[in-house]
């Protein structure tokens, strides 16, 4: 009965490869997010989707492409992986009230290591 | 652009002590402020959410306050326990939907 789940938990890959991370939430929320936590543990928003529509797209290389097939899923595809992409990626979800996002709930994270 | 700062970066206290973690933000036009806990190698657990119209929120031994005018929030932990050891993060919703995080305070409660 996990609220926000991510797969895989760990991902080790070579530079130049393409990989995907999947996220699913069973909270009935309408907004989902991807955050990146770097080696210094700093968390930064990457993308946000509301009802399958992209609403936040921070300055992220276009090698990163989010895809939301439905409200409960937000996947992150990364092309041509680079060493600097190594980080922990967190998915989160929340329910909107008007234009305000309520409490955000986070998944367990995916630790990506690029060799 | 919203910036969130947490001081101190690390804190070590003996078990049973009451303690306060500090969070400051530069843009007072926030929608809400959220406190999280992160254990090593784990995800974030939401502790408390304070809406911009509220002054404080309480959950068990935790109490979070919000002063928008001064750009500050505090997380008060009463009667600390070793199980409280973790990194505590605050995040401000400075614009709709988007959270800006501080760099966290790493708390160690010594038995």
Interface residues (C-beta under 8 A of the other chain):
Chain A: X31 X33 X40 X41 X42 X43 X44 X45 X48 X50 X55 X56 X90 X92 X94 X96 X99 X100 X101 X102 X103 X104 X105 X106 X107 X108 X109
Chain B: X31 X32 X34 X36 X42 X43 X44 X45 X46 X49 X87 X89 X91 X93 X96 X97 X98 X99 X100 X101 X103 X104
